[in-house]
Amino acid sequence: MRGTNFQAATFSVSELKAATTQAECLKVEEPPPHVGSARKEIVNGVTFTVIETDGIASGNLIDGYVYRSFHRDKCYELDVRIAFSNPANADPGTMKNFDVKAVISVSNRC
């Protein structure tokens, strides 16, 4: 994504063994601030609750997308983190915004 403000992205999959009920599983204690309300999304036929978070530090930003599903009596979490810079901190015309949906789409296909 040359020429954009994209810096890095991570994707992880975890089974949260401490969460033994759906209520425990869907209680996401991510650091604030949460962005908007939780929403439902289907990934490969499995329904997930999605919570968005964000963070800012010195002109850099991190968007977080936490996907949780209580499926077959187990709690699963898909976690996507995307780091990018504020294009306002670059010289005019040298950097454009990247497509965040394209990054999330790639992670959901994994």
The 8 nearest C-alpha neighbors of each residue, nearest first, counted from 0:
[[1, 3, 2, 5, 97, 4, 6, 98],
 [2, 0, 3, 5, 4, 94, 97, 95],
 [1, 3, 94, 0, 95, 93, 4, 5],
 [4, 2, 95, 94, 97, 96, 1, 5],
 [3, 5, 84, 83, 96, 86, 97, 94],
 [6, 4, 83, 3, 97, 7, 82, 0],
 [5, 7, 83, 82, 4, 84, 8, 81],
 [8, 6, 82, 81, 5, 83, 9, 80],
 [9, 7, 81, 80, 82, 10, 79, 6],
 [10, 8, 80, 79, 81, 11, 7, 78],
 [9, 11, 79, 78, 106, 80, 8, 12],
 [10, 12, 78, 77, 13, 9, 79, 76],
 [11, 13, 77, 76, 78, 10, 14, 75],
 [14, 12, 76, 75, 15, 77, 11, 78],
 [13, 15, 75, 74, 16, 76, 12, 73],
 [16, 14, 74, 17, 18, 75, 13, 76],
 [15, 17, 18, 14, 19, 74, 73, 75],
 [18, 16, 15, 19, 23, 74, 24, 14],
 [19, 17, 24, 23, 16, 15, 20, 74],
 [18, 20, 17, 23, 73, 16, 21, 72],
 [21, 19, 23, 22, 18, 24, 72, 69],
 [20, 22, 24, 69, 23, 25, 19, 74],
 [23, 21, 25, 20, 24, 26, 18, 19],
 [24, 22, 18, 20, 26, 21, 25, 19],
 [23, 25, 21, 18, 22, 74, 26, 20],
 [24, 26, 22, 23, 27, 67, 21, 48],
 [27, 25, 23, 24, 28, 22, 21, 67],
 [28, 26, 29, 25, 24, 50, 65, 67],
 [27, 29, 26, 30, 31, 25, 33, 50],
 [30, 28, 27, 31, 52, 33, 32, 65],
 [29, 31, 32, 28, 52, 33, 53, 54],
 [32, 30, 33, 29, 52, 53, 54, 28],
 [31, 33, 52, 53, 34, 30, 54, 29],
 [32, 34, 52, 31, 51, 35, 53, 50],
 [35, 33, 51, 52, 32, 36, 53, 50],
 [34, 36, 33, 37, 51, 50, 52, 38],
 [37, 35, 38, 34, 50, 33, 51, 49],
 [36, 38, 50, 49, 48, 35, 39, 51],
 [37, 39, 49, 48, 36, 40, 50, 47],
 [40, 38, 48, 47, 49, 46, 41, 37],
 [39, 41, 47, 46, 48, 42, 38, 49],
 [40, 42, 46, 45, 44, 47, 43, 39],
 [41, 43, 45, 44, 46, 40, 107, 47],
 [42, 44, 45, 41, 108, 107, 46, 109],
 [43, 45, 42, 41, 46, 40, 47, 70],
 [46, 44, 41, 42, 43, 47, 68, 70],
 [47, 45, 41, 40, 42, 68, 39, 44],
 [48, 46, 68, 67, 40, 66, 39, 41],
 [47, 49, 39, 67, 66, 38, 37, 40],
 [50, 48, 66, 38, 37, 65, 39, 47],
 [49, 51, 37, 65, 64, 66, 48, 52],
 [50, 52, 64, 34, 63, 33, 65, 49],
 [53, 51, 33, 63, 34, 32, 62, 64],
 [54, 52, 62, 61, 63, 32, 33, 51],
 [53, 55, 61, 60, 62, 56, 52, 32],
 [54, 56, 60, 59, 61, 57, 58, 53],
 [55, 57, 59, 58, 60, 54, 61, 84],
 [58, 56, 59, 55, 60, 84, 85, 88],
 [57, 59, 85, 56, 84, 60, 55, 88],
 [60, 58, 84, 56, 57, 55, 83, 85],
 [59, 61, 55, 83, 54, 82, 84, 56],
 [62, 60, 82, 54, 81, 53, 63, 83],
 [63, 61, 53, 81, 80, 52, 82, 54],
 [62, 64, 80, 52, 51, 79, 53, 65],
 [63, 65, 51, 79, 50, 78, 66, 52],
 [64, 66, 78, 50, 49, 77, 51, 63],
 [65, 67, 49, 77, 76, 48, 47, 78],
 [68, 66, 76, 47, 48, 75, 25, 65],
 [67, 69, 47, 75, 70, 74, 48, 46],
 [70, 68, 74, 21, 73, 72, 24, 75],
 [69, 71, 73, 72, 68, 74, 75, 45],
 [70, 72, 73, 69, 74, 68, 75, 21],
 [73, 71, 70, 69, 74, 19, 20, 21],
 [72, 74, 70, 69, 71, 75, 19, 14],
 [75, 73, 69, 15, 24, 14, 68, 18],
 [76, 74, 14, 68, 67, 13, 15, 69],
 [77, 75, 67, 13, 66, 12, 78, 14],
 [76, 78, 12, 66, 11, 65, 67, 13],
 [77, 79, 65, 11, 10, 64, 76, 66],
 [78, 80, 10, 64, 9, 63, 65, 81],
 [81, 79, 63, 9, 8, 62, 64, 61],
 [80, 82, 8, 62, 61, 7, 63, 83],
 [83, 81, 61, 7, 6, 60, 8, 5],
 [84, 82, 5, 6, 60, 4, 59, 61],
 [83, 85, 59, 4, 60, 58, 86, 5],
 [84, 86, 87, 58, 88, 59, 4, 83],
 [87, 85, 88, 89, 94, 84, 4, 95],
 [86, 88, 85, 89, 91, 90, 58, 84],
 [87, 89, 86, 85, 90, 58, 84, 91],
 [90, 88, 86, 87, 91, 93, 94, 85],
 [89, 91, 93, 92, 88, 94, 87, 86],
 [92, 90, 93, 89, 94, 87, 86, 88],
 [91, 93, 94, 90, 95, 89, 86, 2],
 [94, 92, 91, 90, 89, 2, 95, 3],
 [93, 95, 3, 2, 92, 86, 4, 89],
 [94, 96, 3, 4, 2, 97, 86, 93],
 [95, 97, 3, 4, 98, 94, 86, 5],
 [96, 98, 3, 5, 99, 4, 95, 0],
 [97, 99, 101, 100, 96, 102, 5, 3],
 [98, 100, 102, 101, 97, 103, 81, 104],
 [101, 99, 103, 102, 98, 104, 105, 97],
 [100, 102, 104, 99, 98, 103, 105, 97],
 [103, 101, 99, 105, 104, 100, 106, 98],
 [104, 102, 106, 100, 105, 101, 107, 99],
 [103, 105, 101, 107, 102, 106, 100, 108],
 [104, 106, 102, 108, 103, 107, 101, 109],
 [107, 105, 103, 109, 108, 104, 10, 102],
 [108, 106, 104, 109, 105, 103, 42, 43],
 [107, 109, 105, 106, 104, 43, 42, 103],
 [108, 106, 107, 105, 10, 104, 11, 12]]
